[in-house]
Amino acid sequence: MKTPPVVYVEWVDSEASGSPWASIEEVKRSGKALVCYTTGYLIHESVEAVTIAHSFHLDERGELAGVCSPMAIPRVAIIKLHKVPKGKR
């Protein structure tokens, strides 16, 4: 069985207003980028993004068969990414 590595990702997300219409004053007060902290299983890496998931399951051969709630984080949004050592999980 090959378990995907656990990673810690610090990344910048966008902020959206909770309502479809907002006054200019509300827009000026918000407009901050949100720094997010995510830990999960590293499922896939590409030039554009890193995909993590919080859960996975294996098939009868011990191969990765499926994941739950995969999230692709664009590399341009990533501030820090590092693998969590097995003894620290």
Backbone hydrogen bonds in HBPLUS format (Angstrom, degrees):
<---DONOR---> <-ACCEPTOR-->    atom                        ^
c    i                          cat <-CA-CA->   ^        H-A-AA   ^      H-
h    n   atom  resd res      DA  || num        DHA   H-A  angle D-A-AA Bond
n    s   type  num  typ     dist DA aas  dist angle  dist       angle   num
A0042-LEU N   A0005-PRO O   2.78 MM  37  5.56 168.8  1.80 170.6 174.5     1
A0084-VAL N   A0006-VAL O   2.76 MM  78  5.47 171.9  1.77 147.3 149.8     2
A0007-VAL N   A0040-GLY O   2.81 MM  33  5.63 165.3  1.83 167.9 171.7     3
A0040-GLY N   A0007-VAL O   3.07 MM  33  5.63 152.6  2.15 150.1 158.7     4
A0008-TYR N   A0082-HIS O   2.87 MM  74  5.52 161.6  1.91 159.7 164.8     5
A0082-HIS N   A0008-TYR O   3.06 MM  74  5.52 155.8  2.12 149.9 157.6     6
A0009-VAL N   A0038-THR O   2.70 MM  29  5.16 163.6  1.73 162.1 167.1     7
A0038-THR N   A0009-VAL O   2.84 MM  29  5.16 169.2  1.85 155.9 159.7     8
A0010-GLU N   A0080-LYS O   2.88 MM  70  4.99 166.8  1.90 141.7 145.2     9
A0079-ILE N   A0010-GLU O   2.72 MM  69  5.41 159.9  1.76 147.8 153.6    10
A0080-LYS N   A0010-GLU O   3.13 MM  70  4.99 159.8  2.18 132.4 137.2    11
A0011-TRP N   A0036-CYS O   2.94 MM  25  5.30 162.1  1.97 147.3 153.2    12
A0036-CYS N   A0011-TRP O   2.68 MM  25  5.30 172.2  1.69 168.3 170.3    13
A0012-VAL N   A0077-ALA O   2.83 MM  65  5.10 156.3  1.88 141.8 148.6    14
A0013-ASP N   A0034-LEU O   2.72 MM  21  5.11 167.2  1.73 156.0 160.5    15
A0034-LEU N   A0013-ASP O   3.18 MM  21  5.11 161.9  2.22 139.8 141.9    16
A0027-VAL N   A0023-SER O   3.05 MM   4  6.39 157.6  2.10 151.5 157.9    17
A0028-LYS N   A0024-ILE O   2.91 MM   4  6.15 158.7  1.95 151.4 156.7    18
A0029-ARG N   A0025-GLU O   3.05 MM   4  6.26 147.1  2.16 142.8 151.3    19
A0030-SER N   A0026-GLU O   3.05 MM   4  6.32 148.9  2.15 146.6 154.4    20
A0041-TYR N   A0053-ALA O   2.78 MM  12  5.23 165.9  1.80 164.4 159.4    21
A0053-ALA N   A0041-TYR O   2.96 MM  12  5.23 142.2  2.11 134.8 146.7    22
A0043-ILE N   A0051-THR O   2.81 MM   8  5.53 156.2  1.87 151.1 157.8    23
A0044-HIS N   A0051-THR O   3.24 MM   7  5.02 159.3  2.29 134.1 135.4    24
A0051-THR N   A0044-HIS O   2.76 MM   7  5.02 177.6  1.76 158.4 158.7    25
A0046-SER N   A0049-ALA O   2.87 MM   3  5.35 154.7  1.93 169.7 172.3    26
A0075-ARG N   A0048-GLU O   2.82 MM  27  5.65 170.2  1.83 136.8 139.0    27
A0050-VAL N   A0073-ILE O   3.00 MM  23  5.33 155.3  2.06 140.0 145.9    28
A0073-ILE N   A0050-VAL O   2.81 MM  23  5.33 169.8  1.82 152.7 152.9    29
A0052-ILE N   A0071-MET O   2.96 MM  19  5.44 158.3  2.01 147.4 147.6    30
A0071-MET N   A0052-ILE O   2.75 MM  19  5.44 154.1  1.82 159.5 168.0    31
A0068-CYS N   A0055-SER O   3.02 MM  13  5.18 158.6  2.06 134.1 133.1    32
A0057-HIS N   A0066-GLY O   2.91 MM   9  5.45 149.7  2.00 150.1 149.8    33
A0065-ALA N   A0057-HIS O   2.89 MM   8  5.79 169.0  1.91 150.8 151.6    34
A0066-GLY N   A0057-HIS O   3.35 MM   9  5.45 151.8  2.43 143.5 140.8    35
A0059-ASP N   A0063-GLU O   2.81 MM   4  5.45 154.3  1.87 151.9 159.5    36
A0062-GLY N   A0059-ASP O   2.96 MM   3  5.32 162.4  1.99 114.8 120.0    37
A0077-ALA N   A0074-PRO O   2.94 MM   3  5.46 153.5  2.01 114.7 123.0    38
A0078-ILE N   A0075-ARG O   3.08 MM   3  5.18 154.4  2.15 105.7 113.5    39
A0088-LYS N   A0085-PRO O   2.87 MM   3  5.40 159.6  1.91 120.8 127.7    40
